[in-house]
């Protein structure tokens, strides 16, 4: 099922963000993170749509897609997306993988689905506080040791990019 929408680029320091209209987001299979395949100006892309904590989704547009599609900051952009069947493996930060390795959990980690890897990453990274991050890595190790495959009690509909969010809500101005 293709989802068509028009959006404008939003500025955030050093980033180009696209916020989906709520009507388009409501057609997605989840209020949490969704991987999509899409087209913009006949240029294909795969995107990781993050929830915005307000009932919609957003994604960061890579510079190469921006340039290849011939986009500009001032013009509305037409998108066509559909949920992807396969999730790309996340690039896991070294501190997380080192903790899993030190705890002897790499085998357990490798048995967890790629989508669950994303959920663990989002759970751990959703803080800027290094002490809280370390505690979340410890929690992840403990839960993996117990056989848990996903973080418990984690609201997957919140924005988990700390430098762009406040209280789990994306903080960008669509008109900036």
Secondary structure, DSSP 8 states (H G I E B T S, - for coil): --EEEEE-EEEETTEEEEE--HHHHTTSS-SS-EEEEEEETTEEEEEEEEE-SSS-EEEE--HHHHHHTT--TTS-EEEEEEE-SS-------HHHHHHHHHTT-HHHHHHS-HHHHHHHHHHHHS-S-HHHHHHHHHHHHHHHHHT--S-SS--TTS---TTTEETTEE---TT-
